[in-house]
Amino acid sequence: LEQILGEGGRREALEQILGMTGDNKALVIDPSLSGPLGRVLDLNLLKQHGVEKTMHLRTGPLGISQCRIIYIVRANLPNMKMIAEQIRHLMQDVRRFEYRVCMFPRKTTMCERVLEEEGVFDDISLTDFDLGFIPIDDNLISLEMSDAFRELKLHQDMTNLFDAAKAIMQLQVLCGIIPVIKGKGENAKVVADMLIKLREEVGREDEVVESELTIDELILVDRELDLVTPMLTPLSYEGLIDEIFGIQHGFAALPSELVPGAGNQWNQRDNEQARVKVSLSSQDELFVKLRDLHPSKTQKTITERDTLLKTQQLGAINMNQRYEPNEDEKRVMLHAAVSSYLNKLLQDSTFSRQLEIEHLLLSGNVSYDAVMDVIEEMMYKRQPFNKVMKMMCLVSTLCGGIKKHAHYKRELLQVYGYEYLFALNNLEKANLFTKAQSGTLSSVAANIVSTATKNINCARWESIRKKLDVVPDWEEGETGDEDDRNLAELYGGYIPVSLRLVQKSLSLSPTDSFTALEQFLSPLPGPFFHLNQLDAPENSTNRRHRVVLVMFIGGLTFAEVSGMRLLASNFNRKKGAGVKELRILTATTKVMNGETLLNSLGHVPANMLKTFTISK
């Protein structure tokens, strides 16, 4: 399926490029789209279709000799301003230029209006550029909508929900109608309703394509059901790499000292160690074995792989030649260095304290004042703004708001600067940094269980924690359920609400009543729904796999992706005779973490930066 989706994206991109006849083309790409496009296109393919130069969209003149210019950009106002400025500059040239602007995922009225105001609208050809789902890795596809959560929370813009429904409809065209759709949450319900309407408009016949690509069930998960997980520190190997270094489109930007052969390079401009992009995907066999493990468990796997490679190479070494490690050995060296770095970080007292506070908050075993003292200490030490706000948003989400909200907002602005006012206001609007309701917040645990408190959200978290058992309370020495222990290890003792939702859904047999799932999920906000589009076809029993598509509306983390793989592995290990093997295909609007989520909400538009500049 991932291969077919890649071909679909490649075909869409080439249609836009081929829409401009002739050679002598220049392709100007929005930097944020270079990663997604890189999953479906390569330079050789572009050259075969007349593209002589490829560059990122930047401010200032293009400085190119090609006369046919194709822009592939996100549909936002800053991009339109840059494009208009470059076109006006080229108009002064004696040569005649052709312009084609492809807007991802679609052109908007606002963008068209800006181009009209800039006086270039009549000189360009505008078109939509919808790639649909882009394959990120095995069993992971994404719409790459980096602002989906922001648009939903801040602007109540449902456009991204329609795009999600349309992308799922495209999957149904490829794979046949998905018999069962279920999910939880307001946004998930909107997508489900849109999907039903799209199917009616398309007029697709009620049929299931019998192949290994057939999808048996769709589970829609609304990110708003679980805003706690993104604010926590992930403890899977892949999740922690993303948390510390960032992973984008299968590449991590690692310090040069961790990359074999890169040396200890230094970035003089930023006065920090240079970063080297390294591929982290299913193409790396060792990474596949490591990515879902706790970093402390990775060293054994790395050592075993290293021993195996050395044994294989023992007879092939020529003592008269200088030995150069092959690619497999370099990957072992890379993961050994990264694993060592992460394990040292886990032993750091500051980092360990943060993990401890997070877990105590989740379990309700720490006083509110003690947590706020820790956050104040982090703030006054000028630790990164997002690091402080992640903890602040976690407290706000779990406890139903922040006591002395105005005080902390004022202190944050005094410490970090008034350019963060926009970010704080957005976080308030998104209900991540809110004012506490009336009531005493002396202790998280006390407030959660106390009937005296009027804070309804605290009672809700306690209900979620107990009903869904997201913080299993294992006694010392108690082994507990092995599957739950593996899931809880992803976040240091916490099982994400999203994983519990999917786990419970998968555990129900087709004969079970869906009311059991509805009751289980009752503490979570938003409606539950269960729709049957088709009766299961009789010949579906001939297939070896049961394929479940889990779609996260608003984004998911890499640790949750690991959780999806663990759920499938656990199910297949325990399945009885005659039960089909489970394959979970994870889809999302965007793979993200707490840092990128806060960045999207706190992004300051370029035209507002001058407002916050204080002259000295």
C-alpha positions in Angstrom: 0.0 0.0 0.0 2.8 2.4 0.9 4.3 1.8 -2.5 1.0 2.5 -4.3 0.6 5.7 -2.3 4.1 6.8 -3.3 3.3 6.2 -6.9 0.2 8.3 -6.5 2.1 11.2 -5.0 4.8 10.9 -7.7 2.1 11.0 -10.4 0.5 14.1 -8.9 3.8 15.9 -8.7 4.8 15.0 -12.3 1.4 16.1 -13.6 2.0 19.6 -12.2 5.5 19.7 -13.7 4.4 18.4 -17.0 1.5 20.8 -17.1 4.1 23.4 -18.2 5.3 22.2 -21.6 8.9 22.4 -22.7 12.2 22.1 -21.0 14.2 24.9 -19.4 12.3 24.6 -16.1 13.2 25.7 -12.6 11.4 24.2 -9.6 11.1 26.4 -6.5 10.0 24.4 -3.4 8.7 25.5 0.0 11.4 24.2 2.4 8.8 22.6 4.6 7.6 20.5 1.6 11.1 19.3 0.5 10.9 16.3 2.9 7.5 15.1 1.7 8.4 15.6 -2.0 11.6 13.7 -1.4 9.6 10.7 -0.5 8.0 10.6 -3.9 10.5 12.3 -6.3 14.2 12.2 -7.0 16.5 14.6 -9.0 17.0 12.2 -11.9 13.3 11.9 -12.4 12.9 15.7 -12.4 15.7 16.1 -14.9 14.0 13.6 -17.2 11.0 16.0 -17.3 12.9 19.2 -18.1 13.7 20.5 -14.6 17.2 22.0 -14.9 17.3 23.7 -11.5 15.8 22.9 -8.1 15.9 25.4 -5.2 14.1 26.4 -2.0 11.8 29.4 -1.8 13.6 32.2 0.0 13.3 36.0 0.2 15.0 38.0 -2.5 15.4 37.5 -6.3 15.6 34.0 -7.7 18.7 34.6 -9.8 18.0 31.9 -12.4 18.4 31.6 -16.2 15.4 29.2 -16.7 12.3 30.8 -18.3 9.6 28.3 -16.9 9.3 28.6 -13.2 7.2 26.1 -11.1 6.5 26.9 -7.5 5.4 24.2 -5.1 4.5 25.8 -1.8 2.1 25.7 1.1 -0.9 28.0 0.7 0.0 30.7 3.2 0.3 34.5 3.0 4.1 34.8 3.6 4.8 32.5 0.6 2.5 34.5 -1.6 4.3 37.7 -0.7 7.7 36.1 -1.5 6.5 34.7 -4.8 4.9 38.1 -5.8 8.2 39.9 -5.0 10.2 37.5 -7.1 7.8 37.7 -10.1 7.8 41.5 -10.0 11.6 41.5 -10.0 11.7 39.1 -13.0 9.2 41.3 -14.9 12.1 43.9 -15.2 14.0 41.3 -17.3 13.7 41.5 -21.1 13.0 37.8 -21.3 9.5 36.3 -21.2 8.8 34.1 -18.2 6.1 31.6 -17.5 4.9 31.0 -13.9 3.0 28.1 -12.4 2.1 28.2 -8.6 1.1 24.8 -7.1 -0.4 25.3 -3.7 -0.4 22.5 -1.1 -2.9 21.1 -0.3 -5.1 23.5 -2.3 -5.3 27.1 -3.5 -7.3 29.4 -1.2 -9.3 32.6 -1.8 -7.0 34.5 0.6 -3.9 33.6 -1.3 -5.5 34.5 -4.6 -6.5 37.9 -3.1 -2.9 38.6 -2.0 -1.6 37.8 -5.5 -4.2 40.2 -6.9 -3.2 42.9 -4.5 0.5 42.4 -5.4 -0.4 42.8 -9.1 0.8 39.4 -10.3 -2.3 37.3 -10.4 -2.9 37.6 -14.1 0.6 36.5 -14.9 0.6 33.1 -13.2 -1.2 29.8 -13.5 -2.6 28.6 -10.2 -3.4 24.9 -9.3 -4.0 22.7 -6.3 -1.2 20.3 -5.2 -2.7 17.5 -3.2 -0.4 14.6 -2.5 -2.9 12.8 -0.2 -1.2 10.3 2.1 2.6 10.2 1.9 4.4 7.1 3.0 6.7 8.0 5.8 7.8 4.4 6.8 6.5 0.9 6.8 2.9 1.0 8.0 3.0 4.8 8.6 1.5 7.3 6.3 0.9 11.1 6.8 -0.9 14.0 5.2 2.0 16.3 6.3 -0.4 19.0 7.6 1.9 20.7 10.1 -0.8 23.3 11.1 -3.8 21.0 11.3 -4.0 21.1 15.1 -3.4 24.8 15.1 -6.1 25.5 12.6 -8.6 23.4 14.4 -8.0 24.7 17.9 -7.4 28.4 17.1 -9.5 29.1 14.1 -12.1 26.2 14.2 -11.1 25.7 10.5 -12.6 22.4 9.3 -10.7 22.4 6.0 -8.1 20.0 7.2 -10.8 17.6 8.3 -12.2 17.6 4.8 -8.7 16.9 3.4 -8.4 14.0 5.8 -11.7 12.6 4.8 -10.8 13.0 1.1 -7.5 11.2 1.6 -9.3 8.3 3.3 -11.8 8.2 0.4 -8.8 7.9 -2.0 -7.7 4.9 0.0 -11.2 3.4 -0.4 -11.0 3.9 -4.2 -7.7 1.9 -4.1 -8.6 -0.7 -1.6 -12.4 -0.9 -1.6 -15.0 0.3 0.9 -13.9 0.0 4.5 -16.7 -2.1 6.2 -16.4 -0.6 9.7 -15.7 2.9 10.8 -15.5 3.7 14.5 -13.9 6.3 16.7 -14.2 8.9 19.4 -14.1 12.7 19.6 -15.7 15.7 17.9 -13.2 16.0 15.1 -13.1 12.3 14.4 -17.0 12.3 14.1 -16.8 15.2 11.6 -14.3 13.2 9.5 -16.5 10.1 9.6 -19.6 12.1 8.5 -17.6 13.8 5.7 -16.3 10.4 4.6 -19.9 9.0 4.3 -21.0 12.1 2.3 -18.0 11.8 0.0 -18.8 8.2 -0.7 -22.3 9.1 -1.6 -21.1 11.9 -3.9 -18.5 9.6 -5.6 -21.2 7.0 -6.0 -18.8 4.1 -5.5 -20.5 0.7 -5.6 -20.7 -1.3 -2.4 -17.8 -3.6 -3.1 -14.7 -4.8 -1.4 -11.6 -5.3 -3.5 -10.3 -8.7 -2.5 -6.6 -8.4 -2.1 -3.9 -8.0 0.6 -4.6 -4.2 0.4 -8.2 -4.5 1.7 -8.8 -2.5 4.9 -11.2 -4.2 7.3 -11.7 -1.5 9.8 -11.0 2.3 10.3 -10.4 3.7 13.8 -10.5 7.5 14.0 -8.7 9.0 17.0 -9.1 12.7 17.9 -5.9 14.3 19.3 -8.0 16.4 21.6 -8.9 13.2 23.5 -5.3 13.0 24.7 -3.4 16.2 25.0 -1.4 14.8 27.9 0.8 12.4 25.8 2.5 15.0 23.6 3.5 17.0 26.7 5.4 14.0 28.2 8.9 12.8 27.5 8.9 9.7 25.3 11.2 6.8 26.4 11.3 4.7 23.2 14.6 4.8 21.3 13.0 6.5 18.3 10.8 8.8 20.4 13.6 10.1 22.5 15.8 10.7 19.4 12.9 12.8 18.1 12.5 14.6 21.4 16.1 15.5 21.7 17.3 15.9 18.0 14.1 15.9 16.0 13.1 13.5 13.2 11.6 14.8 10.0 10.6 12.6 7.1 12.8 9.7 8.1 15.9 11.9 8.9 17.4 12.9 12.2 19.7 15.9 12.6 22.4 14.4 14.9 25.5 16.1 16.4 28.5 15.4 14.1 30.3 13.7 17.0 27.8 10.9 17.0 28.0 10.2 13.2 30.9 7.9 12.1 33.2 9.7 9.7 31.6 13.1 10.2 34.2 14.3 12.7 33.7 16.8 15.5 32.5 19.7 13.3 31.6 23.1 14.8 29.0 25.6 13.6 30.7 28.9 14.1 27.6 30.9 13.3 25.4 29.3 16.0 28.4 28.5 18.3 27.2 24.9 18.6 28.2 21.5 17.2 27.2 21.0 13.6 24.4 18.7 12.8 24.4 15.9 10.3 21.3 14.4 8.7 21.1 10.7 9.2 18.4 8.4 7.7 16.3 6.5 10.3 13.9 4.2 8.6 12.9 0.6 8.0 15.7 0.3 5.5 18.0 0.1 8.5 17.6 -3.5 9.9 19.2 -2.6 13.2 17.1 0.5 13.7 14.0 -1.6 13.2 15.0 -3.8 16.2 15.9 -0.8 18.3 13.2 1.9 17.7 10.5 0.5 20.0 12.9 -0.4 22.9 13.7 1.6 26.0 17.2 3.1 25.4 18.6 1.1 28.4 17.7 -2.1 26.5 19.3 -1.2 23.2 22.9 -1.9 24.1 22.4 -5.7 24.1 20.9 -5.7 20.6 23.7 -3.4 19.3 26.4 -5.6 20.8 24.9 -8.8 19.3 24.8 -7.2 15.9 28.3 -5.9 16.2 29.6 -9.4 17.2 27.8 -11.0 14.3 29.3 -8.5 11.8 32.8 -8.9 13.1 32.5 -12.7 12.9 31.4 -12.4 9.3 34.2 -10.0 8.4 36.9 -12.0 10.2 37.9 -14.1 7.2 37.5 -11.3 4.7 40.0 -8.8 6.1 43.2 -8.2 4.1 46.0 -7.3 6.5 47.9 -5.6 3.6 45.1 -3.1 3.1 43.7 -0.3 5.2 40.5 -1.5 6.8 37.4 0.6 6.1 34.1 -0.3 7.8 31.2 -1.1 5.5 27.8 0.5 5.7 26.4 -2.1 8.2 29.3 -1.6 10.5 28.9 2.2 10.3 25.2 1.8 11.3 26.2 -0.2 14.3 28.8 2.5 15.3 26.1 5.1 14.8 23.5 3.4 17.0 26.1 2.6 19.6 27.0 6.3 19.9 23.4 7.5 19.9 22.4 4.8 22.5 25.3 5.8 24.7 24.3 9.5 24.5 20.7 8.8 25.3 21.5 6.5 28.3 23.9 9.2 29.7 21.0 11.7 29.3 18.6 9.4 31.2 21.1 9.3 34.1 21.4 13.1 34.3 19.9 14.3 37.5 18.0 17.2 35.9 16.5 14.9 33.3 15.6 12.2 35.8 13.9 14.7 38.0 11.8 15.9 35.1 10.7 12.3 34.4 9.9 11.8 38.0 7.8 14.9 38.3 5.9 13.9 35.1 5.1 10.4 36.5 4.0 11.8 39.9 1.7 14.3 38.2 0.1 11.5 36.2 -0.4 9.3 39.2 -1.6 12.2 41.4 1.1 11.7 44.0 2.7 15.1 44.2 1.5 18.5 45.6 0.5 21.2 43.2 2.8 23.7 45.0 5.8 21.4 44.7 5.3 21.1 40.9 4.9 24.8 40.4 8.1 25.4 42.4 9.9 23.1 40.0 8.5 25.0 37.0 9.4 28.4 38.6 13.0 27.1 39.1 13.2 26.0 35.4 11.8 29.4 34.3 14.2 31.5 36.4 17.1 29.4 35.2 16.0 30.4 31.7 15.6 26.8 30.5 14.1 26.7 27.0 10.7 28.3 26.7 9.1 25.2 25.2 10.5 22.9 27.9 9.0 25.1 30.6 5.7 25.4 28.7 5.4 21.7 28.2 5.4 21.2 31.9 3.1 24.1 32.5 0.6 22.8 29.9 0.8 19.3 31.4 -0.2 20.7 34.8 -2.9 22.8 33.2 -4.3 19.8 31.3 -4.3 17.4 34.3 -5.4 19.9 37.0 -7.9 21.9 34.9 -5.9 25.1 34.8 -3.2 27.1 36.5 -3.7 28.8 39.9 -2.3 32.4 39.8 -2.4 32.2 36.0 -1.9 36.0 35.5 1.2 35.9 37.7 2.9 33.1 35.8 2.0 34.6 32.5 3.6 37.9 33.6 6.7 36.2 34.9 7.1 34.2 31.7 7.0 37.4 29.6 9.4 39.1 32.0 11.9 36.2 31.7 11.6 35.3 28.1 10.4 38.6 26.5 7.2 40.0 25.2 7.6 38.3 21.8 6.1 35.3 23.5 2.9 37.0 24.3 1.4 35.7 21.0 2.4 32.1 21.9 0.9 32.4 25.4 -2.4 33.8 24.1 -2.6 31.0 21.6 -1.9 28.3 24.2 -4.7 29.8 26.3 -7.1 29.8 23.3 -6.1 26.1 22.7 -7.0 25.3 26.3 -3.5 24.1 27.0 -2.6 27.0 29.4 -5.7 28.1 31.1 -6.8 29.8 34.3 -7.8 27.4 37.1 -11.4 27.4 38.2 -12.4 28.3 41.7 -11.3 25.7 44.3 -8.1 24.8 46.2 -5.3 23.2 44.4 -3.2 22.1 47.3 -2.5 18.6 46.0 -3.2 17.0 42.6 -4.3 13.9 44.2 -6.5 15.6 46.8 -8.1 17.8 44.2 -8.8 14.9 41.9 -10.7 12.9 44.4 -12.2 15.7 46.5 -15.9 16.5 46.1 -15.2 20.0 47.5 -13.3 21.1 44.4 -15.3 22.6 41.6 -12.7 21.8 39.0 -14.5 19.4 36.7 -11.4 18.6 34.7 -9.5 17.2 37.6 -12.3 14.8 38.3 -12.2 13.9 34.6 -8.5 13.0 34.7 -9.1 10.8 37.7 -11.9 9.1 35.9 -9.7 8.5 32.9 -6.8 7.3 34.9 -8.9 4.7 36.8 -11.3 3.6 34.0 -8.7 3.2 31.3 -5.9 2.2 33.7 -3.4 4.5 32.0 -1.0 4.6 35.0 -1.0 0.9 36.2 -0.2 0.6 39.9 2.1 -2.4 40.1 3.4 -3.4 43.5 7.1 -3.8 43.8 8.1 -7.2 42.5 4.7 -7.7 40.7 5.1 -8.7 37.1 1.7 -7.6 35.9 0.6 -8.0 32.3 3.6 -8.2 30.0 1.8 -6.4 27.2 0.9 -3.5 29.5 4.4 -3.3 30.8 5.8 -2.9 27.3 3.3 -0.2 26.5 3.9 1.6 29.8 7.6 1.6 29.1 7.1 4.0 26.2 6.4 6.8 28.7 8.0 5.6 31.9 4.9 3.9 33.5 2.1 5.7 31.6 0.1 4.1 28.8 -1.2 6.8 26.4 -5.0 7.2 26.3 -4.8 6.9 22.5 -3.2 3.4 22.8 -5.8 2.3 25.3 -8.6 3.3 22.9 -7.1 1.3 20.1 -6.1 -1.6 22.3 -9.7 -2.0 23.6 -11.1 -1.7 20.1 -8.9 -4.4 18.8 -9.7 -6.8 21.7 -13.4 -6.9 20.8 -14.5 -9.6 18.6 -17.0 -8.9 15.7 -19.8 -10.5 17.8 -19.2 -8.2 20.8 -21.5 -5.3 21.3 -19.9 -1.9 20.5 -21.6 -0.6 23.7 -18.8 -2.2 25.7 -16.3 0.0 23.9 -18.5 3.1 24.3 -18.7 2.5 28.1 -15.0 2.0 28.4 -14.3 5.3 26.6 -17.1 7.2 28.5 -14.7 9.3 30.6 -13.2 10.8 27.4 -14.8 13.9 25.9 -16.7 13.9 22.6 -19.1 11.4 20.9 -18.4 7.7 20.3 -19.5 6.3 16.9 -19.7 3.0 15.2 -20.7 2.8 11.5 -21.2 -0.2 9.3 -20.6 0.8 5.6 -20.8 -2.9 4.5 -21.4 -6.3 5.8 -18.1 -8.3 5.9 -17.9 -10.2 2.6 -18.0 -14.0 2.8 -14.7 -14.4 1.0 -12.8 -12.1 3.4 -12.0 -15.2 5.5 -9.7 -16.3 2.7 -7.2 -13.5 3.4 -4.3 -14.1 5.9 -4.4 -10.6 7.4 -6.9 -8.4 9.2 -5.9 -4.8 8.3 -6.9 -2.0 10.6 -6.3 1.6 9.6 -5.9 3.9 12.7 -6.1 7.6 11.8 -5.0 10.2 14.2 -6.7 13.6 13.6 -4.3 16.3 14.9 -1.1 14.4 15.0 0.7 11.6 16.9 4.1 11.0 18.4 6.8 8.5 17.5 6.3 6.7 20.8 2.6 6.2 19.9 3.7 4.8 16.5 5.8 2.4 18.5 2.8 1.6 20.6 0.8 0.7 17.4 3.5 -1.7 16.4 3.5 -3.2 19.9 -0.2 -3.6 19.9 -0.1 -5.5 16.6 2.8 -7.7 17.9 1.0 -8.4 21.2 -2.2 -9.4 19.4 -0.4 -11.7 16.9 1.5 -13.4 19.7 -1.6 -14.2 21.6 -4.1 -14.9 18.8 -5.7 -18.3 18.8 -6.1 -20.8 16.0 -8.2 -19.6 13.1 -7.6 -15.9 14.0 -6.2 -13.8 11.2 -2.8 -12.0 11.7 -3.3 -8.3 12.5 -1.6 -5.6 10.6 -2.1 -2.0 11.8 -1.6 0.8 9.3 -1.1 4.1 11.2 -2.1 7.3 9.5 -2.0 10.9 10.7 -2.2 14.5 9.8 1.4 14.9 11.0 3.9 13.1 13.2 4.8 15.5 16.0 6.0 15.9 19.5 5.4 18.5 22.3 8.1 20.8 20.9 6.6 20.9 17.4 3.1 21.2 18.7 4.0 24.2 20.8 5.9 25.7 17.9 2.9 25.5 15.7 0.7 27.2 18.2 3.3 29.8 19.1 4.4 30.7 15.6 4.6 34.4 15.3 3.6 35.7 11.8 6.4 37.5 10.0 4.3 40.6 9.7 3.9 40.8 13.5 7.6 40.4 14.5 8.2 44.2 14.2 5.4 44.7 16.7 7.4 42.9 19.4 10.8 44.6 18.6 11.9 46.9 21.3 14.4 49.5 20.2 17.3 50.0 22.6 
